[in-house]
Amino acid sequence: MRNKQTGFTLIELIAGIVVIAIVTLVVTTGLGQLFRQSVDPWQQIRATEVGQSLMNEIMARRFDENSNIGNQYERCSEGSGSCTTPAPCPGDGSTPNAEEAQREQFDDVDDYNGLRLSGDELSGSSPNRYNGFEAFVCVTEKNANELKRITVTVITPQDERIEFSSIKGNW
C-alpha cells in the first residue's frame, strides 16, 4: 500500500487567498456605494424638515411692509402706500429688503429675501441636528402688487439642493 498524502500545496493556498481577496474587494466596493446611498433619504428628510419649517415661518408673515395690519381688507396697493418690490436675491447672505435688524423681528416676506442660514442657525433647540445643512431664501415679485414667489433652497451635506417654492398673495 502506498502512503497517500492529502492537503493543499503552497501554491494552491496562495491562489485561494488571492481569489478570496479579489472577491472581497469587489463585494466591498459595491457595498460602499450602498452605504453612501443609504444616508441620502435621512438627509432628504432633514432637508424637508428645514425647508417646511422655514417656509411656514415666512408664509405666516404679512405680504408687504406697507400692508395694513389693522384693516385686513386693505391691501398695500390700496390706500396704505405702494407695495415694495423685492430686490434681486443676493448670494452673500445679506437681506437687502429687511427693515428689521434681526430675524426675530421680520414681519413681512420681503424681510427674508437673501437670508442664508446654516448649521446651528437651523437647529434651534437641537444643537448639531442640522450640521452641514444650509438654507437660502429668495423672494421675487410674481405679479406687480399681487403675488410674490418665495423660494427656499436647502443644501444637504452631500451638496444636494432641494427647493421649496410657494406663492404669497396680496389678499
C-alpha positions as CSV (number, residue, x, y, z in Angstrom):
1,M,0.0,0.0,0.0
2,R,1.2,3.3,-0.9
3,N,1.0,6.3,1.5
4,K,-1.3,8.8,0.0
5,Q,-0.9,12.4,1.4
6,T,-3.9,14.7,1.4
7,G,-3.9,18.5,1.7
8,F,-3.0,21.6,-0.4
9,T,0.2,22.7,-1.8
10,L,1.6,26.1,-1.0
11,I,0.8,27.3,-4.5
12,E,-2.8,26.2,-4.1
13,L,-3.1,28.1,-0.8
14,I,-1.7,31.3,-2.2
15,A,-4.0,31.1,-5.3
16,G,-7.0,30.6,-3.0
17,I,-6.1,33.6,-0.9
18,V,-5.7,35.8,-4.0
19,V,-9.2,34.7,-5.3
20,I,-10.8,35.4,-1.9
21,A,-9.1,38.8,-1.8
22,I,-10.4,39.7,-5.3
23,V,-13.9,38.7,-4.4
24,T,-13.9,40.6,-1.1
25,L,-12.6,43.7,-2.9
26,V,-15.4,43.6,-5.5
27,V,-18.1,43.0,-2.8
28,T,-16.9,45.8,-0.5
29,T,-16.6,48.2,-3.4
30,G,-20.3,47.6,-4.3
31,L,-21.4,47.9,-0.7
32,G,-19.6,51.2,-0.3
33,Q,-21.9,52.8,-2.8
34,L,-24.9,51.4,-1.0
35,F,-23.7,52.9,2.3
36,R,-23.5,56.3,0.8
37,Q,-26.9,56.0,-0.8
38,S,-28.5,54.9,2.5
39,V,-27.6,58.3,4.0
40,D,-29.4,60.2,1.3
41,P,-33.0,59.5,2.5
42,W,-32.2,60.7,6.0
43,Q,-30.6,63.9,4.7
44,Q,-33.6,64.4,2.4
45,I,-36.0,64.1,5.4
46,R,-33.9,66.6,7.4
47,A,-33.8,68.9,4.5
48,T,-37.6,68.7,4.1
49,E,-38.0,69.5,7.9
50,V,-35.8,72.6,7.4
51,G,-37.5,73.7,4.2
52,Q,-41.0,73.2,5.5
53,S,-40.3,74.9,8.8
54,L,-38.7,77.9,7.2
55,M,-41.5,78.1,4.6
56,N,-44.2,78.0,7.4
57,E,-42.4,80.8,9.2
58,I,-42.3,83.0,6.1
59,M,-45.8,82.3,5.0
60,A,-47.1,83.4,8.4
61,R,-45.8,86.9,7.8
62,R,-47.7,89.6,6.0
63,F,-47.4,90.2,2.3
64,D,-45.6,93.6,2.4
65,E,-44.2,96.2,4.8
66,N,-46.9,98.6,3.7
67,S,-49.8,96.1,4.2
68,N,-52.2,97.4,6.7
69,I,-52.2,95.3,9.9
70,G,-55.3,96.8,11.5
71,N,-57.6,96.5,8.4
72,Q,-57.2,93.1,7.0
73,Y,-59.3,94.1,3.9
74,E,-57.0,96.9,2.8
75,R,-54.1,95.7,0.7
76,C,-50.7,97.6,0.4
77,S,-51.7,98.8,-3.1
78,E,-54.9,100.3,-1.8
79,G,-54.5,103.4,0.3
80,S,-51.8,102.3,2.8
81,G,-49.0,103.0,0.4
82,S,-47.5,101.3,-2.6
83,C,-46.1,97.8,-2.3
84,T,-42.4,97.3,-2.1
85,T,-40.6,95.4,-4.8
86,P,-38.1,92.8,-3.6
87,A,-34.5,93.4,-4.7
88,P,-32.8,90.6,-6.6
89,C,-31.7,87.8,-4.4
90,P,-28.1,88.4,-3.2
91,G,-25.7,85.4,-2.9
92,D,-23.8,86.7,0.1
93,G,-26.5,86.1,2.8
94,S,-27.4,89.7,3.3
95,T,-31.1,90.7,3.4
96,P,-31.5,93.8,1.3
97,N,-35.2,94.4,2.0
98,A,-35.1,93.8,5.7
99,E,-36.2,96.9,7.6
100,E,-35.6,94.9,10.8
101,A,-32.2,94.1,12.0
102,Q,-32.8,90.5,13.3
103,R,-34.7,87.5,12.0
104,E,-37.0,87.5,15.1
105,Q,-38.2,91.0,14.1
106,F,-39.0,90.1,10.4
107,D,-42.7,91.0,9.9
108,D,-43.2,90.6,6.1
109,V,-42.0,88.2,3.4
110,D,-39.6,90.7,1.8
111,D,-37.5,90.8,5.0
112,Y,-36.5,87.2,4.3
113,N,-35.1,87.9,0.8
114,G,-31.5,86.8,0.6
115,L,-31.5,85.2,4.1
116,R,-28.9,82.4,4.4
117,L,-28.8,80.1,7.4
118,S,-26.6,77.1,8.3
119,G,-25.9,74.5,11.0
120,D,-26.8,75.9,14.4
121,E,-29.0,78.6,13.0
122,L,-31.2,75.9,11.6
123,S,-31.1,73.7,14.7
124,G,-33.0,75.8,17.2
125,S,-33.3,73.8,20.4
126,S,-31.5,70.7,18.9
127,P,-27.8,71.6,18.5
128,N,-25.8,69.7,15.8
129,R,-29.0,68.3,14.3
130,Y,-28.5,70.1,11.0
131,N,-24.7,70.3,10.9
132,G,-23.6,70.7,7.3
133,F,-27.0,71.9,6.1
134,E,-27.6,75.3,4.6
135,A,-30.8,77.2,3.6
136,F,-31.2,80.1,1.3
137,V,-34.4,82.2,0.8
138,C,-35.2,84.2,-2.3
139,V,-38.4,86.4,-2.6
140,T,-39.3,87.6,-6.1
141,E,-42.2,89.5,-7.4
142,K,-44.5,87.3,-9.5
143,N,-47.2,89.8,-10.4
144,A,-46.9,93.5,-9.6
145,N,-48.6,94.2,-6.2
146,E,-50.5,90.9,-6.2
147,L,-48.1,87.9,-5.9
148,K,-44.7,87.1,-4.5
149,R,-42.8,83.9,-5.0
150,I,-40.9,82.6,-2.0
151,T,-38.2,80.0,-2.8
152,V,-36.4,78.2,0.0
153,T,-33.4,76.2,-1.2
154,V,-31.9,73.7,1.3
155,I,-28.4,72.3,0.6
156,T,-27.5,68.9,2.3
157,P,-24.0,68.0,3.5
158,Q,-23.6,66.0,0.2
159,D,-24.3,69.2,-1.7
160,E,-27.8,68.1,-2.9
161,R,-30.1,71.0,-3.5
162,I,-33.7,70.6,-2.5
163,E,-36.0,73.5,-3.5
164,F,-39.3,74.5,-1.9
165,S,-41.5,77.2,-3.5
166,S,-44.7,79.0,-2.6
167,I,-46.7,81.9,-3.7
168,K,-47.9,84.6,-1.2
169,G,-50.9,86.7,-2.3
170,N,-51.8,90.3,-1.5
171,W,-55.3,89.5,-0.3
